[in-house]
Amino acid sequence: MSIEIRICLSRIRAKPPLVALADVTLVCPDGEITIQRCAVFEKNGQPPWATLPRIPIEKNGKRVYVSLIELPKELRRSVLDKILTEFLRQRDGQRTD
């Protein structure tokens, strides 16, 4: 089964290192699934990274993040790669140097 991945990414002003949010649509033969609010982070010259939606919870007195959706490993990697590709395309397209 082939799945098309569509990305709608928006740069945002938020507390660093959060720099963008992406909505991901997985187009399957039987319909579409949309995953909203995937986060993109960028910090101190490190390569940017992306995550699927997650929520902070308190566990043993510490804040931890719990995933809201699980995807098969290969699909997860493809989704995160597509998000980062779109982020870099937008970021690099805005450079004026």
C-alpha positions, 0 to 999 in steps of 0.5 A: 500500500502506497501512502502519500505524505503532504505537509502544511508547515507554519513558522511560529514565534514561540519559546525556543527551541520551538520554531514551527508547527506542521500538519501532516496528511497521510493520503491512503487508498481508503482516505486521508488521516491528518496529524496536527501540530507536529513540532519542529525545533532548532537550537544553537546551530544544531540541525533542526529536529521534528517530533510527532504530537506529544503532551507533557505529563508529570511522572515521578516529580519530573516533566516527561513527554508522552506521544499522542500517536504511534506510527510504524517505524518506517512511516514515522521516519518518512513523516519526520523527514518530510517535515524537516525537508519542508522546514529547511526549504522554507527557512533557506528560501527566506535567507537574504545572504 
